[in-house]
Amino acid sequence: MAESNAAGAGEFPLSDEHRMLLLMRDTLYEGSWDDFQEDLRARAEDRPHVFDTVPPSPGMRQAIARHIRLIDEMWTWELRAGRTLRADGP
């Protein structure tokens, strides 16, 4: 995660995976990290969910856990920085 400095948070280093999650948040979940994470958790727990964002596979639950961790990092950064991350730039 990017570190904070006296002037506020630095830039968050977006990987391709971060950008994919940002696009999914904005497109499928109307910008809501909370809805996105809840849907991922429901999918991992075999509960009703809205979108199959991770294909069924032996590693599905691990992929979902990784996505939830990445979302937590981005969401925390957004709250500290007072800015919303975008897939198309900082």
Secondary structure, 3 states (H helix, E strand, C coil): CCCEECCEECCCCCCHHHHHHHHHHHHHCCCCHHHHHHHHHHHHCCCCCCCCCCCCCCCHHHHHHHHHHHHHHHHHHHHHHCCCCECCEC
